[in-house]
Amino acid sequence: MVVLTILGWAVLGFLLFVALYSLIGLLCFTIPVNRRFRNVRRDVEIFVVSNGVHVDYIVPSISPIFNWKKVLDDRHYEIPFTANSYLGIGWGDRGFYLEVDEWANLKPSVAARAMLIPTPTLMHITSHPELPKDQKRLERIHLSNAQYLQLCDYICSYFEEKDGKVVHLPGKGYTANDNFYEARGYYHAFGTCNFWINRGLIRIGVRAPIWSHGGAGIFYQLKKALPEPLPA
């Protein structure tokens, strides 16, 4: 009886946590940071893309502003990433990345562990010949050269390094043209993969929600950053 009572309280506590967590997310969804940012043409074009759950940055593979070959080794990709147009960049829970190849295969234990306790993380880099067409959302963001450099610095600060080089995990990618790398920081309910994307946008002065555990708030605030249409 005591065990059942404890279990009941634990389930109730978890449900209350989920409800409060969702409510906080909805409230923060509508509160913008960098509200004066307008998404008008500037020096560099990047994108944020979502598969419905996870959000990535997509940045130019080749740019005079930042050379990704200083960070990543072309030889880790079947087609050198400099031969393709874009790099998709994400950060997230190690177990989630390595154990879940498709959403249908997501185990409750992996999801619960990632949300309830701080877990190790990885960087995920994908080489794209063109903008991915199989995603739920994709938004274009225009940055100044200075903003793009800030974003690259932010991303690079999350790569774990050994002897001055990023730590590559051989043979762990989903395809021949994506790779995982050891990352800094821990994943948890209040520091998710989408929070990582959102924090980067805030840091470089792009309009974004004050906090976002999901991707919806990011796309909502980016829509708000579009310039007002000229009167007819």
C-alpha positions in Angstrom: 0.0 0.0 0.0 2.8 2.4 0.9 4.6 1.6 -2.4 1.4 2.3 -4.4 0.9 5.6 -2.5 4.5 6.7 -3.3 4.1 5.6 -6.9 0.8 7.6 -7.1 2.4 10.7 -5.7 5.4 10.3 -8.1 3.1 10.0 -11.1 1.1 13.0 -9.9 4.3 15.0 -9.4 5.5 14.2 -12.9 2.1 15.2 -14.5 2.2 18.5 -12.6 5.8 19.1 -13.8 4.8 18.5 -17.4 1.8 20.8 -17.1 3.9 23.6 -15.5 6.7 23.0 -18.0 4.2 23.3 -20.9 2.6 26.4 -19.4 5.9 28.2 -18.9 6.8 27.4 -22.5 3.6 28.8 -23.8 4.0 32.0 -21.8 7.6 32.5 -22.9 6.6 31.8 -26.5 5.0 35.2 -26.7 7.7 37.3 -25.0 10.3 38.5 -27.5 13.9 39.4 -27.1 15.6 41.7 -29.6 12.1 42.9 -30.7 13.5 45.7 -32.9 15.3 43.1 -35.2 14.0 43.2 -38.7 14.7 40.3 -41.0 15.8 42.3 -44.0 18.5 41.5 -46.5 22.0 41.7 -45.1 25.5 40.2 -45.7 24.9 36.5 -44.9 21.9 34.2 -45.3 21.3 31.4 -42.8 18.3 29.2 -42.0 16.7 27.5 -39.1 14.9 24.2 -40.0 12.7 21.9 -38.0 11.6 18.3 -38.5 8.7 18.9 -36.1 10.6 18.3 -32.9 14.3 19.2 -33.4 15.6 22.5 -34.8 19.0 23.0 -36.6 20.9 25.9 -38.0 21.8 25.7 -41.7 24.8 27.8 -42.6 26.9 28.2 -45.8 29.5 25.5 -46.2 31.8 28.1 -47.9 31.9 31.7 -46.9 34.6 34.4 -47.0 33.5 35.3 -43.5 34.2 32.0 -41.8 36.0 28.9 -42.9 34.5 25.7 -41.5 37.5 23.7 -42.6 39.3 25.3 -39.7 36.9 23.3 -37.4 35.8 20.2 -39.4 37.8 17.7 -41.4 36.5 17.2 -45.0 37.7 13.6 -45.0 35.0 12.6 -42.5 32.4 13.0 -45.2 31.9 10.9 -48.3 31.5 14.0 -50.3 33.7 16.8 -48.9 31.4 19.2 -47.2 33.0 22.1 -49.1 31.6 20.5 -52.3 28.1 21.0 -51.0 26.3 24.3 -50.3 25.2 24.0 -46.7 26.0 22.6 -43.3 23.2 21.6 -40.9 24.3 22.1 -37.3 22.6 20.8 -34.2 23.4 20.2 -30.5 21.5 17.7 -28.4 21.3 14.7 -26.0 23.9 12.0 -26.8 21.5 9.1 -26.1 18.8 10.6 -28.2 21.1 11.2 -31.2 22.8 7.8 -31.1 19.9 5.5 -30.1 17.0 7.1 -32.0 17.3 6.9 -35.8 13.6 7.6 -36.4 10.9 9.2 -34.1 8.9 5.9 -34.3 11.8 4.2 -32.5 12.0 6.6 -29.6 12.1 4.7 -26.3 10.3 6.3 -23.3 13.4 5.6 -21.2 15.6 7.6 -23.6 13.1 10.5 -23.6 12.6 10.5 -19.8 16.4 10.3 -19.1 17.0 13.3 -21.5 14.3 15.4 -19.9 14.7 14.6 -16.2 18.4 14.4 -15.6 21.4 16.3 -17.1 22.8 14.1 -19.9 26.0 14.4 -22.1 25.6 16.0 -25.5 26.9 15.8 -29.0 27.2 18.1 -32.0 25.5 16.9 -35.2 26.8 18.2 -38.5 25.1 17.3 -41.8 26.4 18.3 -45.3 23.6 19.4 -47.6 23.9 19.9 -51.4 20.7 22.0 -51.2 18.2 23.2 -48.6 16.4 20.1 -47.2 12.9 19.7 -48.6 11.7 17.0 -46.1 11.4 19.2 -43.1 8.3 20.7 -41.4 9.5 24.3 -41.1 12.3 26.3 -42.7 12.9 30.0 -42.1 15.5 32.3 -43.7 17.5 34.7 -41.5 19.6 37.6 -42.8 22.7 38.5 -40.7 25.4 41.0 -40.9 29.0 39.7 -41.2 29.5 40.5 -37.6 26.4 38.6 -36.5 27.4 35.6 -38.5 30.9 35.6 -37.0 29.2 35.8 -33.5 27.0 32.8 -34.4 30.0 30.7 -35.6 31.9 31.5 -32.4 28.8 30.5 -30.4 28.5 27.2 -32.3 32.3 26.4 -32.1 32.3 27.0 -28.3 30.2 23.9 -27.9 32.6 21.5 -29.6 34.7 19.5 -27.2 38.3 19.6 -28.2 41.3 17.3 -27.7 44.8 18.6 -28.7 43.2 21.6 -30.3 40.9 19.5 -32.6 37.2 18.6 -32.4 36.5 15.0 -31.2 34.9 13.1 -34.1 32.9 9.9 -33.5 33.7 7.6 -36.5 30.9 5.6 -38.0 28.1 7.1 -35.8 26.4 9.3 -38.5 23.0 8.3 -40.0 24.4 8.6 -43.5 27.8 9.0 -45.2 27.5 12.8 -45.2 26.7 13.5 -41.5 28.8 13.1 -38.4 28.7 13.4 -34.6 31.2 15.2 -32.5 31.7 15.3 -28.7 30.1 18.4 -27.3 30.2 20.6 -24.2 27.3 21.2 -21.9 24.5 19.0 -20.6 21.0 18.4 -22.0 18.0 18.7 -19.6 14.4 19.9 -19.6 15.4 23.6 -19.3 18.4 23.3 -21.7 17.1 21.4 -24.8 18.4 21.3 -28.3 15.9 24.0 -29.3 16.8 26.1 -26.3 20.4 26.0 -27.7 19.3 27.3 -31.0 17.2 30.0 -29.4 20.0 31.1 -27.1 22.3 31.5 -30.1 19.8 33.7 -31.9 19.3 35.9 -28.9 23.1 36.2 -28.5 23.5 37.6 -32.0 20.6 40.0 -31.8 17.9 38.1 -33.7 14.3 38.3 -32.5 13.5 35.2 -30.6 11.3 34.1 -27.6 12.8 34.8 -24.2 12.9 31.0 -23.6 11.9 28.1 -25.8 12.0 24.4 -25.0 10.4 23.7 -28.4 10.8 25.1 -31.9 7.4 26.7 -32.3 8.3 29.9 -30.4 11.4 30.4 -32.5 9.4 30.3 -35.7 6.6 32.4 -34.3 9.0 35.3 -33.3 10.9 35.1 -36.6 7.6 35.6 -38.4 7.1 38.7 -36.2 10.5 40.0 -37.4 9.4 40.3 -41.0 9.2 44.0 -42.1 5.8 45.5 -42.4 4.5 45.5 -46.0 4.3 48.9 -47.7 0.9 50.4 -47.8 -1.0 49.9 -51.2 
